[in-house]
Amino acid sequence: MQLNIVRPGLLSAVVILGLAGSAMSAGPTSVLYATNYHEFGLLDSAGLDRIQGTSVDSTPTGNFGDEAIAVSGDVRTLGYYSGYSGSRFDLNANLLPGGPYNAGPGDYLYTDGTSDCTHNYSVDWVTGNVDQFDRNWQNKTSLFNPDGAHFAYGITIDMKDGSFWITHVDESLNNPIKKAEHYSHAGAFLSSFNIGDAGAIALDPADGTLWVDDTAFSQHHLEQFDQSGTLLRQLDFNNSLKGIFYGLEFNTAPVPEPTSMTVLGLAGLAILRRRRRS
């Protein structure tokens, strides 16, 4: 099995994936967008990576500290801390007008994000709050606090009902428990399951599965779970990609169904025919 990595100015490199038992398989069904901290140098640009199947395309964001990410028809990254900024990109990682995006002054740390097409969301590692923003990462409002300060890292939204999945670690224990926790939009606890590490998380709308960054502060290691917590597969990059994954997210903007597009097309043809007759 191979992973194709494309970087600007370089020929495509072919990287052999490390197998992790029978759970190892192809990657995400939809395009998984990832902010890759320090991918293009320790003091240089972060990367905006697009992962699908066994391929990865990497593009510099032009920013040093954009980690949180919201993808809804376009990609909007956020500076993880006061003084760091994010930018706006199309779905192919081309820079668009908009930004710079920074959550403003204050003591916060945003390492992951999500969007419901109207608002962006992130979870603040400093306070533990689930915070809501407008699409430009402004006008912050705190929705609820799932588990207290310092223990929440990743967040994603389920567009079917507006509920959130949040990765959480209870570091107050001698043997910290790391979980993916499911909450309603208003903050009611719904379910949870144990995970290996509490990094970024993203829900693939194509199949309803969750992808979790299992090693948030070391090499790239993604795990896919169903929503009951069954591990489906693992995807390892074995340090072939530089940097560290922080934000993960799929595109949450609705895609027109083929039947709907067909109906629109037929309606358009009917209008043209009427005009010609008249």
C-alpha positions as CSV (number, residue, x, y, z in Angstrom):
1,M,0.0,0.0,0.0
2,Q,1.4,3.4,-0.9
3,L,0.9,7.0,0.1
4,N,1.5,9.8,-2.4
5,I,2.7,13.0,-1.0
6,V,2.7,16.1,-3.1
7,R,4.6,19.3,-2.0
8,P,5.0,22.5,-4.1
9,G,8.2,22.6,-6.1
10,L,8.9,18.9,-5.5
11,L,8.2,15.7,-7.4
12,S,5.7,13.4,-5.9
13,A,7.2,11.2,-3.3
14,V,6.0,7.6,-2.7
15,V,5.9,6.6,0.9
16,I,5.2,3.1,2.1
17,L,2.7,3.0,4.9
18,G,3.6,0.9,8.0
19,L,1.1,-1.9,8.5
20,A,-0.6,-2.1,11.8
21,G,-2.2,-5.5,11.8
22,S,-5.4,-6.4,10.0
23,A,-6.9,-3.0,11.0
24,M,-4.6,-1.2,8.6
25,S,-6.4,-0.2,5.4
26,A,-7.2,2.6,3.1
27,G,-7.8,6.1,4.4
28,P,-10.8,8.4,4.6
29,T,-13.7,8.1,2.1
30,S,-14.1,11.9,1.9
31,V,-11.2,14.4,1.8
32,L,-9.9,14.9,5.3
33,Y,-8.3,18.3,5.8
34,A,-5.5,18.6,8.4
35,T,-3.5,21.5,9.8
36,N,0.1,20.2,10.0
37,Y,2.1,22.3,12.5
38,H,5.7,22.9,11.6
39,E,5.4,20.8,8.4
40,F,7.5,23.2,6.4
41,G,10.1,24.0,9.1
42,L,10.2,24.6,12.8
43,L,9.9,28.4,12.4
44,D,8.3,28.3,9.0
45,S,4.9,27.7,7.6
46,A,2.3,25.1,8.8
47,G,0.8,22.8,6.2
48,L,-2.7,22.4,5.0
49,D,-2.9,18.7,4.1
50,R,-5.7,16.9,2.2
51,I,-6.0,13.2,2.9
52,Q,-8.2,10.8,0.9
53,G,-7.7,7.1,0.5
54,T,-3.9,6.6,0.6
55,S,-3.0,10.0,-0.9
56,V,-1.9,13.2,0.8
57,D,-1.5,16.6,-0.8
58,S,0.4,19.2,1.3
59,T,0.4,23.0,0.8
60,P,2.0,25.7,3.0
61,T,-0.6,27.9,4.7
62,G,1.8,30.8,4.9
63,N,1.2,31.0,8.7
64,F,3.2,29.8,11.6
65,G,0.5,29.1,14.2
66,D,-2.8,28.2,12.5
67,E,-4.1,24.9,14.0
68,A,-7.9,25.1,14.4
69,I,-9.7,24.4,11.1
70,A,-13.3,24.8,9.8
71,V,-14.3,23.4,6.4
72,S,-17.7,24.4,5.0
73,G,-17.5,25.1,1.3
74,D,-14.1,26.6,1.9
75,V,-11.3,26.2,4.5
76,R,-10.7,28.7,7.3
77,T,-7.9,28.2,9.7
78,L,-7.4,30.0,13.0
79,G,-4.4,31.1,14.9
80,Y,-4.2,28.9,17.9
81,Y,-3.2,31.7,20.3
82,S,-3.4,35.5,20.5
83,G,-1.0,36.9,18.0
84,Y,-1.2,34.0,15.6
85,S,-3.4,34.0,12.5
86,G,-5.1,31.8,10.1
87,S,-6.3,32.2,6.5
88,R,-9.1,31.3,4.0
89,F,-8.5,28.7,1.3
90,D,-10.6,27.0,-1.3
91,L,-11.0,23.2,-1.1
92,N,-7.9,22.7,-3.1
93,A,-5.8,24.8,-0.7
94,N,-5.6,27.8,-2.9
95,L,-5.4,31.1,-0.9
96,L,-8.7,33.1,-1.0
97,P,-9.5,36.7,0.1
98,G,-10.5,36.8,3.7
99,G,-8.6,36.7,7.0
100,P,-6.4,37.0,8.7
101,Y,-8.3,35.0,11.3
102,N,-7.5,35.3,15.0
103,A,-9.8,34.8,17.9
104,G,-8.6,38.1,19.4
105,P,-6.8,38.9,22.6
106,G,-7.0,36.7,25.7
107,D,-5.8,33.5,27.2
108,Y,-7.0,30.7,25.0
109,L,-5.6,27.8,23.0
110,Y,-7.6,26.4,20.0
111,T,-6.1,23.3,18.4
112,D,-9.1,21.9,16.4
113,G,-12.3,23.2,14.9
114,T,-15.5,22.5,13.0
115,S,-18.3,24.3,11.2
116,D,-22.1,23.9,10.6
117,C,-22.0,26.3,7.6
118,T,-23.3,29.2,9.7
119,H,-20.9,29.1,12.7
120,N,-17.4,27.8,13.4
121,Y,-16.7,26.0,16.7
122,S,-13.6,25.2,18.7
123,V,-12.9,23.9,22.1
124,D,-10.6,26.0,24.4
125,W,-7.9,23.9,26.0
126,V,-7.4,26.6,28.6
127,T,-11.0,26.8,29.9
128,G,-12.5,23.6,28.4
129,N,-15.3,25.7,26.9
130,V,-17.0,24.8,23.6
131,D,-16.9,28.2,21.9
132,Q,-19.0,29.4,18.9
133,F,-17.8,31.9,16.4
134,D,-19.2,33.4,13.2
135,R,-17.7,32.0,9.9
136,N,-14.8,34.6,10.2
137,W,-13.8,33.3,13.6
138,Q,-15.2,36.4,15.3
139,N,-18.0,37.2,17.9
140,K,-17.1,34.3,20.3
141,T,-19.8,32.8,22.5
142,S,-19.3,30.0,25.0
143,L,-21.9,27.3,24.6
144,F,-21.0,24.8,27.4
145,N,-18.2,23.3,29.3
146,P,-18.0,19.5,28.9
147,D,-15.3,18.4,31.4
148,G,-13.5,21.4,32.9
149,A,-10.4,23.2,32.0
150,H,-7.2,21.9,30.3
151,F,-8.5,18.5,29.2
152,A,-10.3,19.0,25.9
153,Y,-8.4,19.0,22.6
154,G,-10.5,18.0,19.5
155,I,-14.0,18.8,18.3
156,T,-16.2,17.9,15.3
157,I,-19.9,18.3,14.5
158,D,-22.5,15.9,13.3
159,M,-24.5,17.8,10.7
160,K,-27.5,15.4,11.0
161,D,-28.4,16.8,14.5
162,G,-25.8,19.5,15.4
163,S,-24.3,17.4,18.1
164,F,-20.6,17.5,18.9
165,W,-17.9,14.9,19.4
166,I,-15.0,16.1,21.6
167,T,-11.8,14.3,22.6
168,H,-11.0,14.5,26.3
169,V,-8.3,13.3,28.7
170,D,-8.6,13.3,32.4
171,E,-5.0,14.0,33.4
172,S,-5.9,14.1,37.1
173,L,-5.7,10.3,37.3
174,N,-2.4,8.4,37.6
175,N,-3.4,6.5,34.5
176,P,-5.2,9.2,32.4
177,I,-8.4,8.1,30.7
178,K,-8.7,9.4,27.1
179,K,-12.1,9.4,25.5
180,A,-14.2,10.6,22.5
181,E,-17.3,12.1,24.1
182,H,-20.6,12.8,22.3
183,Y,-22.7,15.9,23.4
184,S,-25.9,17.5,22.2
185,H,-25.6,21.0,20.8
186,A,-26.8,22.3,24.1
187,G,-24.2,20.3,26.0
188,A,-26.1,17.2,27.2
189,F,-23.8,14.1,27.5
190,L,-24.9,11.4,25.1
191,S,-22.2,8.7,25.0
192,S,-18.4,8.1,25.0
193,F,-15.7,5.5,24.2
194,N,-12.0,5.2,25.1
195,I,-9.4,6.2,22.6
196,G,-5.6,5.9,22.5
197,D,-4.8,9.6,22.7
198,A,-6.9,12.8,22.8
199,G,-6.0,14.7,19.6
200,A,-8.1,16.2,16.8
201,I,-11.3,14.5,15.7
202,A,-13.4,14.7,12.5
203,L,-16.6,13.0,11.4
204,D,-16.8,11.8,7.7
205,P,-20.3,12.7,6.4
206,A,-20.0,10.0,3.7
207,D,-20.0,7.1,6.2
208,G,-20.6,8.6,9.6
209,T,-17.3,7.4,11.0
210,L,-14.9,9.3,13.2
211,W,-11.2,9.8,12.5
212,V,-9.0,10.6,15.5
213,D,-5.4,11.8,15.7
214,D,-4.1,9.2,18.1
215,T,-0.7,10.8,18.7
216,A,-1.3,14.6,18.9
217,F,2.1,15.5,20.0
218,S,4.4,13.0,18.1
219,Q,4.1,11.3,14.8
220,H,1.1,11.1,12.5
221,H,-1.2,8.2,13.5
222,L,-4.9,8.3,12.6
223,E,-7.6,5.9,13.8
224,Q,-11.1,5.3,12.4
225,F,-13.9,4.4,14.7
226,D,-17.6,3.8,14.2
227,Q,-19.8,5.9,16.6
228,S,-20.1,3.0,19.1
229,G,-16.3,3.0,19.5
230,T,-15.3,0.0,17.4
231,L,-11.9,0.5,15.9
232,L,-12.1,0.1,12.2
233,R,-8.6,0.8,10.9
234,Q,-5.4,2.6,11.6
235,L,-3.4,4.9,9.2
236,D,0.3,5.4,10.0
237,F,2.7,7.8,8.3
238,N,5.8,6.7,10.2
239,N,7.3,10.2,10.3
240,S,7.2,10.4,6.5
241,L,5.3,13.6,6.9
242,K,7.0,16.4,8.9
243,G,5.2,18.4,11.5
244,I,2.3,17.4,13.8
245,F,-1.4,17.1,13.0
246,Y,-3.5,19.4,15.1
247,G,-6.8,20.2,13.4
248,L,-8.8,17.6,11.4
249,E,-12.0,18.2,9.6
250,F,-14.2,17.1,6.6
251,N,-16.2,19.5,4.5
252,T,-19.6,20.0,6.2
253,A,-21.2,22.0,3.4
254,P,-24.0,20.0,1.8
255,V,-23.4,18.5,-1.6
256,P,-26.4,18.4,-4.0
257,E,-27.7,14.9,-4.5
258,P,-27.5,13.6,-8.1
259,T,-31.3,13.3,-8.3
260,S,-31.6,17.0,-7.2
261,M,-29.1,18.1,-9.8
262,T,-31.0,16.1,-12.4
263,V,-34.3,17.7,-11.5
264,L,-32.7,21.2,-11.7
265,G,-31.2,20.4,-15.0
266,L,-34.5,19.2,-16.4
267,A,-36.3,22.3,-15.0
268,G,-33.7,24.5,-16.8
269,L,-34.3,22.7,-20.1
270,A,-38.0,23.1,-19.8
271,I,-37.6,26.9,-19.2
272,L,-35.3,27.2,-22.3
273,R,-37.9,25.3,-24.4
274,R,-40.7,27.7,-23.3
275,R,-38.6,30.7,-24.2
276,R,-37.8,29.3,-27.6
277,R,-41.5,28.6,-28.3
278,S,-42.4,32.1,-27.2
